[in-house]
Amino acid sequence: MLFSQKKDTVRSLDPASDLYKLALKEIDSSRYKQAIKILNQAVKKNPEMVAAYNKLAYCKMHIKDYKGAQKDLEQSIKLDHDHEETIKHLGRACFLDNKFDEAQKHYEEALQMMIDDYELIYYIAELKLAKKDINGALNSVNDCLFYNPNYVKAILKRGIIKYYQKEYRYAIKDITEGLKLSTDTLFDVELNHVKAKSYFEISDFKNAVTSYNEIITRNPKDEDALLYRGAAKININDFSGAISDLDKVISINKKNHIAFNFRGTAKGGLSNFIEAISDLDQSIKLKFDYHSAYVNRAAIKLASKDKKGACSDLEKADQLGSPIAYKLIEDYCSR
């Protein structure tokens, strides 16, 4: 009896710690909501348990309760005000909650305590990018890679920044390298869109089609991927394949003026001039100032021997700011 009583007394000396350990097991199994319940019990028993508040915030970040995470991290800082990791993650929670000024304040405070923390520097790059400071974001990413040259997130983010800067070949290089280094098996739609569009922008249409294939395999109704795969197919003379893709785009969004423009161009490539003109008419109806559609309709009209109509379309395209219409007017309408 005495032994039994002593054993129970020892077990109850630190119930908050026991609950904390139990919560860690739930976290290891990605059961974040259950872990939160257990951690709340732990801080009730020990309101000064810093580790429990930090883990509460960690769990809440995973379930996208960023306001709750901020509250827990703020309480942790009150108890341990010099803990730079906690300040960093408070900045992160503010960033994810779109509180950019608060995020910047916390990041700057944390950076004073750990100037070579590459993860923190990466977070700062993300913040700069969100605030449209493209050059500043690139500088921070490069600083991050100075401290850790193989930090995959930074390599991939630099690829996205290079895309924004229209340095498409560098974007492809970074994204390809980053994806090879990454151990994340999840398919990142944004990265693959950037890679595919970069191929498209440098006129590497075969690789653009291949990249868009990967996206569409996972999401057959990705409107943007279908649209630009169709456009890439036009450029490699796969007009039937392009029409198939653009039919799907239009079934998804009947107001996509770009899809009608591209489909009209593809039909023109198959010498189906009547249907091509119909699609281009619809594109212009949806967006009357779309100079690309006027240029493409002019090309179809020229192919069908309607020079007067073609020149009229080119003049309209030139008025709307087309970069190629004037040269085409000189070539085909000034004789």
C-alpha positions as CSV (number, residue, x, y, z in Angstrom):
1,M,0.0,0.0,0.0
2,L,2.8,2.4,1.0
3,F,4.7,1.6,-2.3
4,S,1.6,2.2,-4.3
5,Q,0.9,5.6,-2.8
6,K,4.5,6.7,-3.2
7,K,4.4,5.7,-6.9
8,D,1.2,7.7,-7.6
9,T,2.7,10.8,-5.8
10,V,5.8,10.7,-8.0
11,R,3.7,10.5,-11.1
12,S,1.7,13.6,-10.3
13,L,4.7,15.8,-9.5
14,D,4.8,17.4,-12.9
15,P,1.5,16.7,-14.7
16,A,2.1,19.6,-17.2
17,S,5.3,17.9,-18.4
18,D,3.4,14.6,-18.8
19,L,0.8,16.3,-20.9
20,Y,3.4,18.1,-23.0
21,K,5.1,14.7,-23.8
22,L,1.7,13.3,-24.8
23,A,1.1,16.3,-27.1
24,L,4.4,15.7,-28.8
25,K,3.3,12.2,-29.8
26,E,0.2,13.7,-31.3
27,I,2.3,16.3,-33.2
28,D,4.5,13.5,-34.5
29,S,1.4,11.9,-36.0
30,S,0.2,15.3,-37.5
31,R,-2.8,15.3,-35.2
32,Y,-2.6,19.0,-34.5
33,K,-6.1,19.6,-33.2
34,Q,-5.7,16.8,-30.6
35,A,-2.3,18.2,-29.6
36,I,-3.8,21.6,-29.1
37,K,-6.4,20.2,-26.7
38,I,-3.7,18.5,-24.6
39,L,-1.4,21.5,-24.7
40,N,-4.2,23.7,-23.4
41,Q,-4.5,21.4,-20.5
42,A,-0.7,21.6,-19.9
43,V,-0.7,25.4,-19.7
44,K,-3.7,25.4,-17.4
45,K,-1.6,23.3,-15.0
46,N,1.6,25.3,-15.6
47,P,0.8,28.8,-17.0
48,E,4.5,29.6,-17.3
49,M,5.4,26.6,-19.6
50,V,7.1,28.4,-22.5
51,A,7.6,25.2,-24.5
52,A,3.9,24.4,-24.4
53,Y,3.0,27.9,-25.8
54,N,5.5,27.5,-28.6
55,K,4.1,24.1,-29.5
56,L,0.6,25.5,-29.4
57,A,1.6,28.1,-31.9
58,Y,3.3,25.5,-34.0
59,C,0.1,23.4,-34.2
60,K,-2.0,26.4,-34.9
61,M,0.2,27.5,-37.8
62,H,-0.4,24.1,-39.3
63,I,-4.1,24.5,-39.1
64,K,-3.8,28.1,-40.4
65,D,-5.0,29.6,-37.1
66,Y,-2.5,32.4,-37.4
67,K,-4.2,34.8,-35.0
68,G,-4.2,32.0,-32.4
69,A,-0.5,31.3,-33.1
70,Q,0.3,35.0,-32.6
71,K,-1.4,35.0,-29.2
72,D,0.5,32.0,-28.0
73,L,3.9,33.3,-29.2
74,E,3.2,36.7,-27.6
75,Q,2.6,34.9,-24.3
76,S,5.8,32.9,-24.8
77,I,7.8,36.1,-25.3
78,K,6.3,37.6,-22.2
79,L,7.7,34.7,-20.2
80,D,11.0,34.5,-22.2
81,H,11.5,37.9,-23.9
82,D,14.9,37.2,-25.4
83,H,14.1,34.1,-27.3
84,E,15.0,34.9,-30.9
85,E,13.4,31.8,-32.4
86,T,10.0,32.7,-30.8
87,I,10.3,36.3,-32.1
88,K,11.1,35.0,-35.6
89,H,8.1,32.7,-35.7
90,L,5.8,35.5,-34.4
91,G,7.0,37.5,-37.4
92,R,6.1,34.5,-39.6
93,A,2.6,34.2,-38.1
94,C,2.0,37.9,-38.7
95,F,3.2,37.5,-42.3
96,L,0.9,34.6,-42.9
97,D,-1.9,36.7,-41.4
98,N,-1.1,39.5,-43.9
99,K,0.2,41.8,-41.1
100,F,3.3,42.8,-43.1
101,D,4.4,45.8,-41.0
102,E,4.2,43.8,-37.8
103,A,6.0,40.9,-39.5
104,Q,8.8,43.3,-40.5
105,K,9.2,44.6,-37.0
106,H,9.6,41.2,-35.5
107,Y,11.9,40.0,-38.3
108,E,14.2,43.0,-37.7
109,E,14.3,42.4,-34.0
110,A,15.1,38.7,-34.5
111,L,17.8,39.5,-37.1
112,Q,19.7,41.6,-34.6
113,M,20.1,38.5,-32.4
114,M,20.9,36.0,-35.2
115,I,22.3,37.8,-38.3
116,D,23.3,34.5,-40.0
117,D,19.9,32.7,-39.6
118,Y,19.3,31.7,-43.3
119,E,15.7,30.7,-42.6
120,L,14.9,34.1,-41.1
121,I,16.6,35.8,-44.1
122,Y,14.5,33.7,-46.4
123,Y,11.3,34.8,-44.5
124,I,12.5,38.4,-45.0
125,A,12.8,37.8,-48.7
126,E,9.2,36.4,-48.8
127,L,8.0,39.5,-47.0
128,K,9.8,41.8,-49.5
129,L,8.3,39.9,-52.4
130,A,4.8,40.2,-50.9
131,K,5.4,44.0,-50.7
132,K,6.5,44.1,-54.4
133,D,10.1,44.9,-53.5
134,I,11.5,42.5,-56.2
135,N,15.1,43.7,-56.1
136,G,15.1,43.7,-52.3
137,A,13.7,40.2,-52.3
138,L,16.4,39.0,-54.6
139,N,19.1,40.5,-52.4
140,S,17.7,38.7,-49.4
141,V,17.5,35.4,-51.2
142,N,21.1,35.7,-52.3
143,D,22.1,36.5,-48.7
144,C,20.2,33.4,-47.6
145,L,22.1,31.3,-50.1
146,F,25.4,32.8,-49.0
147,Y,24.8,31.2,-45.6
148,N,23.3,28.0,-47.0
149,P,24.0,27.5,-50.8
150,N,21.8,24.4,-51.0
151,Y,18.7,25.9,-49.3
152,V,16.0,24.6,-51.6
153,K,13.3,27.1,-50.7
154,A,15.7,30.0,-51.5
155,I,16.8,28.5,-54.9
156,L,13.1,28.0,-55.9
157,K,12.1,31.5,-54.7
158,R,15.0,33.0,-56.7
159,G,13.6,31.2,-59.8
160,I,10.2,32.9,-59.2
161,I,11.9,36.3,-58.7
162,K,13.9,35.8,-61.9
163,Y,10.6,35.1,-63.7
164,Y,9.1,38.3,-62.4
165,Q,12.2,40.1,-63.7
166,K,11.7,38.4,-67.1
167,E,15.0,36.6,-66.9
168,Y,13.3,33.4,-68.0
169,R,16.4,31.2,-68.6
170,Y,17.6,31.9,-65.1
171,A,14.1,31.1,-63.8
172,I,14.1,27.7,-65.5
173,K,17.7,27.0,-64.2
174,D,16.8,27.7,-60.6
175,I,13.5,26.0,-60.6
176,T,14.9,22.9,-62.3
177,E,17.8,22.7,-59.8
178,G,15.6,23.4,-56.8
179,L,13.1,20.7,-57.7
180,K,16.0,18.2,-58.2
181,L,17.4,19.0,-54.7
182,S,14.0,19.0,-53.0
183,T,12.9,16.1,-50.9
184,D,9.3,17.4,-51.0
185,T,7.2,14.9,-53.0
186,L,4.2,17.3,-53.3
187,F,3.7,18.8,-56.7
188,D,4.0,22.6,-56.5
189,V,1.6,24.1,-59.0
190,E,2.9,27.6,-58.9
191,L,6.5,26.5,-59.5
192,N,5.6,24.4,-62.4
193,H,3.4,27.1,-63.9
194,V,6.4,29.5,-63.7
195,K,8.7,27.0,-65.3
196,A,6.2,26.2,-68.1
197,K,5.5,29.9,-68.8
198,S,9.3,30.6,-68.8
199,Y,9.8,28.0,-71.6
200,F,6.9,29.6,-73.5
201,E,8.4,33.1,-73.1
202,I,11.7,32.0,-74.6
203,S,9.9,30.3,-77.5
204,D,11.0,26.8,-76.3
205,F,7.5,25.5,-77.1
206,K,8.3,21.8,-77.0
207,N,9.5,22.0,-73.4
208,A,6.6,24.3,-72.6
209,V,4.2,21.6,-73.8
210,T,6.0,19.0,-71.8
211,S,5.8,21.2,-68.6
212,Y,2.2,21.9,-69.1
213,N,1.5,18.2,-69.6
214,E,2.7,17.6,-66.0
215,I,0.3,20.2,-64.7
216,I,-2.7,19.1,-66.7
217,T,-2.1,15.4,-65.8
218,R,-2.7,16.4,-62.2
219,N,-5.4,19.0,-62.9
220,P,-7.2,18.4,-66.2
221,K,-9.3,21.6,-65.7
222,D,-6.4,24.0,-65.2
223,E,-7.6,26.8,-67.4
224,D,-4.3,28.7,-67.7
225,A,-2.3,25.5,-68.4
226,L,-4.7,24.4,-71.1
227,L,-4.7,27.9,-72.6
228,Y,-0.9,28.2,-72.9
229,R,-0.4,24.5,-73.9
230,G,-2.8,25.3,-76.7
231,A,-0.8,28.3,-77.7
232,A,2.5,26.4,-77.6
233,K,1.0,23.7,-79.8
234,I,0.1,26.3,-82.4
235,N,3.7,27.3,-82.5
236,I,4.8,23.7,-83.2
237,N,2.1,23.4,-85.9
238,D,0.0,21.0,-83.8
239,F,-3.2,22.8,-84.7
240,S,-5.6,20.0,-84.0
241,G,-4.0,19.5,-80.5
242,A,-4.3,23.2,-79.9
243,I,-8.0,23.3,-80.8
244,S,-8.7,20.4,-78.5
245,D,-7.0,22.2,-75.6
246,L,-8.8,25.5,-76.4
247,D,-12.2,23.8,-76.7
248,K,-11.7,22.7,-73.1
249,V,-10.7,26.2,-72.0
250,I,-13.9,27.6,-73.6
251,S,-16.0,24.9,-72.0
252,I,-14.6,26.0,-68.6
253,N,-14.8,29.8,-69.3
254,K,-16.9,31.0,-72.2
255,K,-15.7,34.6,-71.6
256,N,-12.0,33.8,-72.2
257,H,-11.2,36.1,-75.0
258,I,-7.6,34.8,-75.3
259,A,-8.9,31.3,-75.9
260,F,-11.1,32.4,-78.8
261,N,-8.2,34.3,-80.3
262,F,-5.8,31.3,-80.0
263,R,-8.5,28.8,-81.3
264,G,-9.2,31.1,-84.2
265,T,-5.5,31.2,-85.1
266,A,-5.3,27.4,-84.8
267,K,-8.3,26.9,-87.1
268,G,-6.7,29.3,-89.5
269,G,-3.6,27.0,-89.5
270,L,-5.9,24.3,-90.7
271,S,-7.4,26.6,-93.4
272,N,-10.8,26.5,-91.7
273,F,-11.2,30.2,-92.4
274,I,-14.9,30.7,-91.7
275,E,-14.7,29.2,-88.2
276,A,-11.4,31.0,-87.6
277,I,-13.0,34.4,-88.4
278,S,-16.0,33.5,-86.2
279,D,-13.7,32.8,-83.2
280,L,-11.7,35.9,-83.7
281,D,-15.0,37.9,-84.0
282,Q,-16.0,36.5,-80.6
283,S,-12.6,37.3,-79.1
284,I,-13.0,41.0,-80.2
285,K,-16.6,41.0,-79.0
286,L,-15.5,40.0,-75.6
287,K,-12.6,42.5,-75.6
288,F,-13.0,45.2,-78.2
289,D,-9.5,46.7,-77.6
290,Y,-7.6,43.3,-78.0
291,H,-5.1,44.2,-80.7
292,S,-3.7,40.7,-81.0
293,A,-7.1,39.4,-82.2
294,Y,-7.2,42.1,-84.8
295,V,-3.8,41.1,-86.1
296,N,-4.7,37.4,-86.2
297,R,-8.0,38.2,-87.9
298,A,-6.1,40.2,-90.5
299,A,-3.9,37.2,-91.2
300,I,-6.9,35.0,-91.8
301,K,-8.5,37.6,-94.0
302,L,-5.3,37.9,-96.0
303,A,-5.2,34.1,-96.4
304,S,-8.8,34.2,-97.6
305,K,-8.0,37.0,-100.1
306,D,-9.8,39.8,-98.2
307,K,-7.1,42.4,-98.4
308,K,-9.3,45.3,-97.6
309,G,-10.7,43.7,-94.5
310,A,-7.2,42.6,-93.4
311,C,-5.8,46.1,-93.8
312,S,-8.7,47.6,-91.8
313,D,-8.0,45.2,-89.0
314,L,-4.3,46.1,-89.0
315,E,-5.0,49.8,-88.9
316,K,-7.2,49.2,-85.8
317,A,-4.5,47.0,-84.2
318,D,-2.0,49.8,-84.8
319,Q,-4.3,52.3,-83.2
320,L,-4.6,50.0,-80.2
321,G,-0.8,49.8,-79.7
322,S,0.1,46.6,-81.5
323,P,3.9,46.4,-81.7
324,I,3.8,44.5,-85.1
325,A,0.8,46.0,-86.9
326,Y,2.6,49.0,-88.5
327,K,5.2,46.7,-90.1
328,L,2.5,44.5,-91.5
329,I,0.7,47.5,-92.9
330,E,3.9,48.5,-94.7
331,D,4.3,45.0,-96.0
332,Y,0.8,44.2,-97.2
333,C,-1.3,47.4,-97.4
334,S,1.0,50.1,-98.8
335,R,1.1,48.7,-102.3
